[in-house]
């Protein structure tokens, strides 16, 4: 569910954003919502990447973690072996 947000912009910033919105054929509110959603996706991806780096750093520094990853990610043969 969406929640309204109130934002105070100075006249110059508002005029710039209104022009950009008009260029895209949308209203200012829609344009600001699109900007916010895009930034939220960017922030989310950055957090995921940072968490992935932390996991990779941990794995690289831990023999036990490397062994676990090797056993967890190496598939076991299935069916008859030739």
N, C-alpha and C positions, 0 to 999 in steps of 0.2 A: 504494500500500500504506500502510495506517495504521500509525502508530507511537505507542506509549503515551507519555504524559507524566504526570509526577508533579507535583502542585501542593499546596503547604501553605497551608491557609486557617485563619484564626483562627475560634474557635467561633461568634462572632456572624455573620460573613460566611457561614460554612458553613450555619448555621441559616436565614439569609435565602434563600440559594440553594436549599436543600433544599425550603423552603416554595414557592418559585417553581416548582421542578421538579414538585413534587406537584400544584400548581395546573394545570400543563400535562399532568399524567398521565404523566410520564416520570421516570426515575431521575436522580440528580444527574449521573452521568457523561454521560448522553445530553444533558441540559440544558447542561452545560458545553461539550460538543462542538458543539451547535447555536450557542451563543454565540460560540465561537471561529470557527466557519465563517462566521457572519454578519459578524463583525469582519474576518476575512480578506477577504471579498468587498468590504466597505466600504473597507478599506485599498487593495485592488487598484484599485477604481474611482477612488479619490482619486489614486493614482499615475498612472493613465491620464489623468485630467483635468489633472494638473500637467504631464505630458509634452505633452498637446495644447496647453495654454496656452503652453508654451515654444516649440513649433513655430509657433503662431500669432504669437507675439511676434517670432520670427525672420523669418517671412514678411512681417509688417508693416514690419519695419525693413530689408528687403533688396529692392531693385528686381529683382535677378536671381531671387530666390525667388518674388516676386509674378508675374513673367513666366512662370516655370516652372509655377506653380500655374494661372495663367490658361490656358496652352496645354494643360496636362494635364487640366484639368477642363472645358474647353469642347469639347463634342462636334463632330466634323466632320460635315458633311452627308453622308448616304448615299443613293444612288439618284439618279434623275433629279430635277432641280430644276425647279419650275414657275414 
